[in-house]
Amino acid sequence: MNRSNLLTEENPHLVSGEFEYRRDASAVVERLLTVTGLRRAQVELLEPGTHQVARKVEPKSRAIGRTLVRTHVLLGILGLVVGLVAATALVMGGPEMTRSSPLMTFIFVPTLTMFMGLLMAGLVALRPDHGPVIKATRDAVNEGLWTVVARCADQRQADHADRVLSATARATTRSL
């Protein structure tokens, strides 16, 4: 299952760049809009001292909630199905312990794999890969730097944004 199919966010990929001067950051914003095909709503220019950086980097918290529900339902069911298939295989031709106790096998294995699916759903939905981008952006604005954040719809767009930002930025940070 492709991770992007699980995410309901429009722009799940983040790329940020740090700049010392507003004119450099503004020029990169214009370049991002013309070269990469990003829309204005996908590009954020944060000035030094900006408050609530995380909210500006990830403004659509409602989409994150939908992603939480969607990933947990899909990966929980997937884990349960995998567990049922594995339990069937174990009961039919596994070790003596699983063949002699099919009820316990059908209780334990699917439960375990369902919880593994739910744990994976939490990992996918909570987007730990966004943490470094948010931290770098927060650190930059607190140090008096201008920061440009591009919220990209796919990897291709993120690659383009990364190239544009890397050309002139003091430092760049990117999510997966």
N, C-alpha and C positions, 0 to 999 in steps of 0.2 A: 504494500500500500504506500503510495507516494505521500510524503509529508505535506506537500502543498495541497493535496486533495483534502486533507484533514483541517487545514486552516481556513477559517472563514474571513480572515482579514483581507482587505483589498490590497494592501501594500505590506507584506510581511518581512521584507528585507530592508535593513537600515544601513546606510553608509554616511559617515560624518567626516568633516574636515575642519581643521582649526586654522584660523588666520589671525594675523596681528592687526591688520587694518580693514576697516569697513569697505573701502573701495575694492580691495582684493576679493573679499567675501561676496560682495554684490556682483562683481564681474563673473565670479564662478556660478552664482545663482542664475544669471542670464545665460551663461554657457550651458548649464545643465538643462535649462528650459528649451534651448534651441537645438542642441546636439543630441541629447538623450531621449527626447520625446516625453520627458516628465511634465506633468501638469503643475501649475502654480501651487495647488493644494498639496502636492507631494514634496515640495521643497520648503524648508523652514530655515530662516536666518535668525540666529539667536545672538543677541548682543551681550557684551560683558555685563555680568551682574544679574542676568535673567533669573527669575524665580520660577519654581515649579517646572524644572527642566524635564523631568520624566513625563509630565503631562503634555508638554510641547513636542517631545520626541514621539510619544505614542498617544495621540489625542483621542483615538476611538476605543475607549475602554469597553463599550458595548460589544464590539466585535470580538474582543478577548473573551468576554462571557459566553458568547455563542460558540467560540472555539473550544472553551472548556467543556461545555455540554456535548458538543459534537464529537470531540475526540474521546471523551469518556464512554459515550454510548457505543461508538464504532469499535474502539479498541477493546472495550469490555466484552462485547459480543464476539469479536474476533478471537479473543483469548479463550472464551467459553467454548467456541466451536473447535478450536485447536485442541483444547483439553479433552473434549468428547471424542475426537478422532484418536488422540493419543491413548485415552483410557480404553477405547475399543480395541486398539492394537495390543495393548498390554494384557487385556483380559483374554484375547484370542490366542496370543502367542508369546506373551512375556514371561517373566519369572514365575515360579510356582506361587509366590506370595500374592501376586496380582490375579492370577488365574483362580486361586482358591478363595479369594475374597473380592468378587466383582463389585459388590455394592460399595465397599469402602474405596475401591479404585475409582468408581464413577462419582464418588463424592469428593475425594481428595484431589485428583488430577485436574478436573475442570475448574474447581475452586481456585487451585493454585495458579493455573494459567489465566483465569479471568482476572485475578488480582495483579498478575504480572502485566496484563494488558492495561489495567487501570493505572498502574504505576507509570507505564510508558506514556499513557495519555496525559498524565500530569506533567511529565517531562516535556512533551511536545507542546502542550497548551500554555504552560507558564513562560515559555520562551526565554530560557536562561541565556541564550545567545544574545539577547538584547541588552542584558546587564552591562557588559563591557562598553557598549556604545553609549548608554545612558551615563555611566560613570565617567567616561572620557569627556563627554559633552559637559557634564556638570563641573568637572575639574577645570576644563578650558574656560568656561564662562566665569568661574570663580577666580581664575588667574588673570582675567582681563582680556581674554581672547574672543574673537568673533567665531561663531561656529555655524557651518552650513550642514543641515541634515537632509538627506534625500531618502524618502520612503518609496521603495521600488516594488513593483508588482511581481517581478520575476528575476531570476538569476542574470539573464541577459541585460536587463535594465540596470541591475546592481553592478555588473561588470563595467558597463559604460560610465555610470556615475562614479565608480571607484577610479577609473582612468582619468576622468575630468578633474576630480578632486585631488588625486595624487600628483597631478602635474604642477600645482601651485600651492597646495596646502602645506602647512608646517608639519602636520601629522594627520593621518586618517585612521578611522576605526570602522570595522564592518561586521555585521552579523552574518549568520550562515545563510 
